[in-house]
């Protein structure tokens, strides 16, 4: 899916997608993951981590109150489900599922308060880098969770969204 195919009105308010360019040469490639000069987010880069999603599984639903996520897919194929339940948001009630794979990588900015889940749609383990706007606090995580099959969100995920 190209950026031209994503209507800004179909995304939660405050969300951003940016194509990531791979620079390929005879011995391999390099991928720019995040550059403040892109202007996609006004907060500095303060922390980075990676996580994986195994084939045939999904992680989520999760949301944060004190930080935004900034995801960049490194390896694999995923779908990111997003559901905006922020009462003050102009897109409150909106749900969308975004497919992303390693042939068309994206930087995905997920604003605080937006519920999100990630499903591996490929045959290999998906590897995702995250550059949240606050460092992860292991002793007091900024994370709220719901089961994937919850009735509390307006977006219903299908039976292929399996978590363990």
N, C-alpha and C positions, 0 to 999 in steps of 0.2 A: 504494500500500500504506500503510495507516495504522499508527500505532504499536501499536494494539490487535491488528493482524494479525501482528505480529512477536513471537514467543514468545522471551523472554530466554534460554531454554535452547537456542535454535537459533542463537545468536550466540557467537563466540569470547569466552571469559572476559575481562572488562575492557573489552569493547566497549560503546559507547553510541550510540543513535540518538535524535535530538531533532528534532521538527518545527520548521521555521522559519516564522515568521509574516511575510507580506507585508502592508504597510500601503498600501492603494491609495486614491488621491484622484483628483480630476478631471484633474490634470496629469501623473500618473505614479504611481510607487510607491517604497517604501523597504522594504528587507529587512534584518531584524536577523540578522547572521551569527554573532555570538558574544558572550556576556555572562557574565562570571564568576559573576554572581548565579544563573545557571541551575543551578550545581552539577554540571555534567556531567563536569568534569575538575578535578583538584586542582592542576594546574600552571598557572602564569601564561602569558599571551599574550606571547611574546617575538619572534616572527617571523611574517611572512605573505608568501605568494606565490600566484600563480595559474598554472595550467597548462591546456592544451587537449588534447582528443582529437578527431581528425578523424573525420567520418562513415565508418563501415565499418572502423574500425581499433580496436585495443586496445593498452594499455600494461601491462606487467607481465611476469611476476611480479616483485615487489620486496618486500623486508622491511628493517627497520631494527633495529639492536641498541641504539642510544642515544637514540632518540626515538619518541614517539607521533605519529601524524598525526591531524589534525582537519579533515576535508573538508567543504566546503559547496558544493553545486552551484549555480551562478549561472544558466547558460543550457544548455538541451539536455536530452537523455535519456541516461542511462547505466545500466550494471550494474557493480557492484563485487563481484568474486569475492574471497572471504576463505578462507584455509586456516590453521588453527591447528596448528602442529607443535611448539609449546613443550612439552618433556617434563614440566615442572612444572605445566602448565595443566590444570584439570579438564575442559577441552574439547579436549584434544589429539586430533588426528585429525579434527576437525570441519571440514567445508567447506560454504560457503553462498554463494549469489549473490543480491545485493540489487538490485532495480530501483529507480531514483530518477529522477524527472523534474522539470521546472521548474513543474509544477502541484502538486507535493507535495514541496517541498524538505525536505532533512534535513541536520542536522549529524551527521556520522559520525565517531566516535572510533575509530581503529584502533590498538590497543596495539602497542608495540614487540614484535618477534618474530613477528607475524602476517603471513603472506604475503598480498599483495593485488595485484589486477590490475583495470584499469578499461577498459570497452568502451563505445564510443559506439553507442547503439542508435537514434539519431535521424538526421535528414536535415541537421542543421546542426552546426557545430563546437561541441562541449561545452566549457564554461568552468567550471573548478572552482577555488575558493579553498582553500588549505591553510594551517593555522595550526599547524605542527609545534612540539613542545615544546622544540626546540633550533634555532638558526639553521642554515641549510644551509651546510656547509663545502665550498666548491667545490674546494679543494686536497686534501681528504680526505673525500669524501662517506661518510655513514653509510648506504650502500645496497648490498644484496646482490641479485643478479638471477638469475632462471631463465627459460628460454624458456617461452612460453605453452603449448606442447605437451609440457612435461616429464612424465616418468614418476616424478619424485622426490616429487610431492605426491599425496595421496589424492584430491583433487578434479580431475576431468578436465573440461576446457573443450571445447566443441564446435567444429566447423570455422568457425563464425561469429566466433570469437575470433581475428582475424587481426592480426598485428603486422608492422611493417616495420623 
